């Protein structure tokens, strides 16, 4: 992991880090400097519609308290700068406790 350029997202400063792992594309993450919330991720992906590699940006907005957690409620995905997908969560809840059996090896 390495620091990368800070940027502004919706006129708010965001601190960036680049995450790298051999055999996988790099992922850059930007976090709102005031709240610490993830606000953007960016990576190179294979786009099945254009049949080529593109830059994918994912924007996380609409953070709100859900129980004792803070979650984003809107997700926007752009591929090579063009809108690909927008989702807005209207009703969701977080599990209080996850059964450890869910992660047990088969």
ABEGO torsion letter per residue (X at the ends): XBBBBBBBBGGBBBBBBBBBBBGBBBBBBBBBAAAGBBABBBBBBBBAAAGBBBBBBBBBBGBBBBEABBBBABBBBBBGGBBABBBBBABBBBBABBBAAAABBX
